[in-house]
């Protein structure tokens, strides 16, 4: 006689982290939308001048709510990492970040965490660009800025198949959250992009989840025109570090050779060509055919090698969730 060995697994413990700064008028509506699926709701008052944390303590008696107050403002990244630490202390299995401005619907948490619960991802994030109808509600400057920042984030993080990197509706498995270098992650608005870079260094699996944002009368603290160039500078730094870590420190493959030779040939051809073009213009004598070939050929071969490296890099994304082996 055989015995049924199937066993049921307890649902994961979910903690929601809500970083708050000047969200006193909206935090109540956000908290009211959480259903019983969430075990802990962590409100992090990031030295809010409106006293959002005190307001929550005085007006909400939900035992799941934990209020943490910063003495000094640390930015959305600092507040989120404080929430992560509290969630880990409470024994959460999955940590979800929800902004306090009401643009994210806590009822969508079940959809957001599904890839993690199914063992297909370590980190899941919302993507507002799946539903084209919802994009029409997004301000034009934010839409254009997101396009540039998304491409920059793809390059710096190595996650070429995700989009909308500034989306703050995210979920992470607690085992992976414990591995994050808290002191080195950006504390300001670059947080969402920077955490992708650090997840890439860990080789964690990241997935996009179609989530529609809710745009009301709230005013975003994030100004795309102001942060565009600082973000690009920071993305450039992360790109250099990622390439060094992934292709020279941890591994050295054919792609590493393609990158080195491609940069050398392209650089030599470009510099050689500019120098002789300048001489040609200065003396008024066309450059010899051999000079043109000597400038063009390295650029062509170098470009081919660099394209080959980029193609390898696009395919070199982690596929096995990290939390499963931890």
Secondary structure as UniProt FT lines:
FT   STRAND          14..20
FT   HELIX           24..31
FT   TURN            32..33
FT   TURN            36..37
FT   STRAND          40..45
FT   TURN            49..50
FT   HELIX           52..59
FT   TURN            63..64
FT   STRAND          65..69
FT   HELIX           75..89
FT   TURN            90..91
FT   STRAND          94..97
FT   TURN            100..101
FT   HELIX           106..108
FT   HELIX           109..117
FT   TURN            118..119
FT   STRAND          123..127
FT   TURN            128..129
FT   HELIX           132..135
FT   TURN            136..137
FT   HELIX           140..157
FT   TURN            160..161
FT   TURN            165..166
FT   STRAND          170..173
FT   HELIX           174..177
FT   TURN            178..179
FT   HELIX           182..184
FT   TURN            189..190
FT   HELIX           191..202
FT   STRAND          206..210
FT   HELIX           224..244
FT   HELIX           245..249
FT   HELIX           254..283
FT   HELIX           289..315
FT   HELIX           322..324
//
